[in-house]
Amino acid sequence: MARRRILLIHATPVAVEPVHQAFIELWPEAEPFDLLDATLSVDRAAAEALTGDLTERLCLLAAYAEQRAGAEAVLFTCSAFGPAIEEAARRTRIPVLKPNQAMFEAALQQGGRVGLLATFEPSISSMAAEFEEMRQAAAAETDLVTRVVPDAMTRLRAGDAEAHNRLVAEAAGALADCDSVMLAQFSTSRARAATEAQLGRPVLTAPHAAVAALRSRLG
């Protein structure tokens, strides 16, 4: 039987390893491939808001995945482009998943006070808006609390994953009163073990939730 080809579209190289690890753990029969445009994260960080140009660039990448690369589904791994990914999904015929969609669904099912720990500050506004939209659609009784750890991303990009994980875990202490805690970025999921040790309970990660959702949808 042919393996299911999934195109992973990245805006930063630090998101690649965590999502591939999630596929190894949860769906080894799939065939994930990578499209990386690191200028996307640079240009998004420099912009005050998501621009039309950035939206068109993401749509072009999704169209390439569908029309040229033979993808059966697309998973974006950068959390700062929610509305642009929604537009890309409207223009394609294959499933296109936002990075945090499945993780948010899991948190909403748990309910209560939900913590979101991010390492890329420009992603917070779009993620909070996406979560609120999903909360209203589900009529869920939840409150979202966000925390940003910008130094962690700087350390990770410099190659110091241990310091990244430690900073994320330390910041998670401020979310100890939350019923569930989410690690916002795909790259942040590498701090899951350290964060769970800090909180003494499981945390939700975007790549694991997304891969599980894709497997359920495509089988």
C-alpha positions as CSV (number, residue, x, y, z in Angstrom):
1,M,0.0,0.0,0.0
2,A,1.3,3.5,-0.9
3,R,2.4,5.6,2.0
4,R,0.4,8.8,2.6
5,R,2.4,11.8,1.5
6,I,2.2,14.8,3.8
7,L,3.8,18.1,3.0
8,L,5.1,20.0,6.1
9,I,5.5,23.7,5.4
10,H,7.9,25.4,7.8
11,A,8.8,29.1,8.4
12,T,11.8,28.2,10.6
13,P,14.2,25.2,10.6
14,V,13.8,24.6,14.4
15,A,10.2,23.3,13.7
16,V,11.4,20.4,11.5
17,E,12.8,17.9,14.0
18,P,9.9,18.0,16.5
19,V,7.2,17.2,13.9
20,H,9.2,14.4,12.3
21,Q,9.6,13.0,15.8
22,A,5.9,13.1,16.2
23,F,5.4,11.2,13.0
24,I,7.9,8.5,14.1
25,E,6.0,8.1,17.4
26,L,2.4,8.3,16.2
27,W,2.3,7.6,12.4
28,P,5.5,5.9,11.1
29,E,3.6,4.6,8.1
30,A,3.2,8.2,6.7
31,E,5.6,9.9,4.4
32,P,6.3,13.5,5.6
33,F,8.3,15.9,3.4
34,D,9.5,19.4,4.2
35,L,9.1,22.8,2.5
36,L,11.1,25.5,4.3
37,D,11.0,29.2,3.7
38,A,12.8,30.8,6.6
39,T,12.2,34.3,5.3
40,L,8.6,33.9,6.4
41,S,9.3,34.1,10.1
42,V,11.8,36.9,9.6
43,D,9.3,39.0,7.6
44,R,6.4,38.2,10.0
45,A,8.5,39.3,13.0
46,A,9.3,42.6,11.2
47,A,5.6,43.2,10.3
48,E,3.1,44.8,12.7
49,A,0.4,42.5,11.4
50,L,0.0,39.6,8.9
51,T,0.2,41.2,5.4
52,G,-1.4,40.3,2.1
53,D,2.0,39.5,0.7
54,L,2.7,37.0,3.4
55,T,-0.8,35.4,2.9
56,E,-0.1,35.0,-0.9
57,R,3.2,33.4,-0.2
58,L,1.7,30.8,2.1
59,C,-1.1,30.1,-0.5
60,L,1.6,29.6,-3.2
61,L,3.4,27.0,-1.0
62,A,0.1,25.2,-0.4
63,A,-0.7,25.2,-4.1
64,Y,2.7,23.8,-4.9
65,A,2.2,21.0,-2.4
66,E,-1.1,20.1,-3.9
67,Q,-0.4,20.6,-7.6
68,R,3.3,19.7,-8.0
69,A,4.5,17.7,-5.0
70,G,1.6,15.2,-4.9
71,A,0.7,15.9,-1.3
72,E,-2.5,14.3,0.2
73,A,-2.5,16.9,3.0
74,V,-0.6,19.9,4.1
75,L,0.5,20.8,7.7
76,F,1.8,24.2,8.4
77,T,4.1,24.3,11.4
78,C,4.4,28.0,12.2
79,S,1.7,29.4,14.5
80,A,2.0,33.1,13.5
81,F,0.0,32.7,10.2
82,G,-3.4,31.5,11.2
83,P,-5.6,33.6,8.8
84,A,-3.2,33.1,5.9
85,I,-3.4,29.3,6.4
86,E,-7.2,29.5,6.4
87,E,-7.1,31.3,3.1
88,A,-4.7,28.6,1.7
89,A,-7.1,25.9,2.9
90,R,-10.0,27.6,1.0
91,R,-7.9,27.6,-2.2
92,T,-6.9,23.9,-2.1
93,R,-8.8,20.7,-2.4
94,I,-6.7,18.6,0.0
95,P,-6.8,18.9,3.8
96,V,-4.7,21.9,5.1
97,L,-4.2,22.0,8.8
98,K,-3.2,25.0,10.9
99,P,-0.4,24.1,13.4
100,N,-2.4,24.4,16.6
101,Q,-5.9,23.4,15.4
102,A,-5.8,19.9,16.9
103,M,-4.1,21.0,20.1
104,F,-6.7,23.7,20.7
105,E,-9.5,21.1,20.2
106,A,-7.9,18.9,22.8
107,A,-7.6,21.8,25.3
108,L,-11.2,22.9,24.7
109,Q,-12.4,19.3,25.4
110,Q,-10.6,19.4,28.7
111,G,-12.1,22.8,29.5
112,G,-11.3,25.1,32.5
113,R,-8.4,27.4,32.6
114,V,-6.0,26.9,29.7
115,G,-2.4,28.1,29.6
116,L,-0.5,28.9,26.4
117,L,3.3,29.1,26.6
118,A,4.9,30.7,23.5
119,T,8.5,31.4,22.4
120,F,7.6,33.6,19.3
121,E,5.7,36.7,20.4
122,P,4.2,37.6,17.0
123,S,2.2,34.4,17.1
124,I,0.3,35.2,20.3
125,S,-2.4,37.6,18.8
126,S,-3.4,35.3,16.0
127,M,-3.3,32.2,18.2
128,A,-5.5,33.9,20.9
129,A,-8.0,35.0,18.2
130,E,-8.1,31.4,16.8
131,F,-8.6,29.9,20.2
132,E,-11.4,32.3,21.0
133,E,-13.1,31.6,17.7
134,M,-12.9,27.9,18.4
135,R,-14.1,28.4,22.0
136,Q,-17.2,30.3,20.9
137,A,-18.0,27.7,18.2
138,A,-17.7,24.9,20.8
139,A,-19.6,26.9,23.5
140,A,-16.8,25.9,25.8
141,E,-16.3,27.3,29.3
142,T,-12.6,28.1,29.2
143,D,-10.2,31.0,30.0
144,L,-7.0,31.4,28.1
145,V,-3.8,32.6,29.8
146,T,-0.7,33.3,27.7
147,R,3.0,33.6,28.6
148,V,5.9,34.5,26.2
149,V,9.5,33.3,26.7
150,P,11.3,35.1,23.9
151,D,14.8,34.3,25.2
152,A,14.1,30.6,24.7
153,M,13.8,30.9,20.9
154,T,17.0,32.9,20.8
155,R,18.8,30.1,22.7
156,L,17.4,27.4,20.4
157,R,18.4,29.2,17.2
158,A,21.9,29.5,18.7
159,G,21.9,25.7,19.1
160,D,21.4,25.6,22.9
161,A,18.3,23.3,23.1
162,E,19.1,22.5,26.8
163,A,18.8,26.2,27.8
164,H,15.6,26.5,25.6
165,N,14.0,23.6,27.4
166,R,15.0,24.9,30.8
167,L,13.6,28.5,30.2
168,V,10.3,27.1,28.9
169,A,10.0,24.8,31.9
170,E,10.7,27.6,34.3
171,A,8.2,29.8,32.7
172,A,5.6,27.1,32.9
173,G,5.6,27.6,36.7
174,A,3.4,30.7,36.2
175,L,0.8,28.4,34.6
176,A,0.6,25.9,37.4
177,D,-3.0,26.9,38.3
178,C,-4.2,26.0,34.7
179,D,-6.2,22.9,34.1
180,S,-4.2,22.3,30.9
181,V,-1.0,23.8,29.4
182,M,-0.2,24.0,25.7
183,L,3.3,24.6,24.2
184,A,2.5,27.0,21.4
185,Q,5.2,26.5,18.8
186,F,6.2,23.2,17.1
187,S,9.8,24.0,18.1
188,T,8.7,24.4,21.8
189,S,7.5,20.8,21.9
190,R,11.1,19.7,22.5
191,A,10.6,21.1,26.0
192,R,7.7,18.8,26.8
193,A,9.5,16.5,29.2
194,A,11.1,19.3,31.1
195,T,7.8,21.2,31.3
196,E,5.9,18.1,32.4
197,A,8.5,17.6,35.2
198,Q,8.0,21.2,36.3
199,L,4.2,21.0,36.4
200,G,4.0,17.3,37.5
201,R,1.4,16.5,34.8
202,P,1.1,16.1,31.0
203,V,1.2,19.1,28.7
204,L,-0.3,19.4,25.2
205,T,2.0,19.9,22.2
206,A,1.1,21.0,18.7
207,P,3.0,18.5,16.6
208,H,1.7,15.4,18.4
209,A,-1.9,16.7,18.3
210,A,-1.6,17.6,14.6
211,V,-0.1,14.2,13.6
212,A,-2.8,12.3,15.5
213,A,-5.5,14.4,13.8
214,L,-4.0,13.8,10.3
215,R,-3.8,10.1,11.0
216,S,-7.4,10.0,12.1
217,R,-8.5,12.0,9.0
218,L,-6.4,10.1,6.4
219,G,-5.7,6.8,8.0
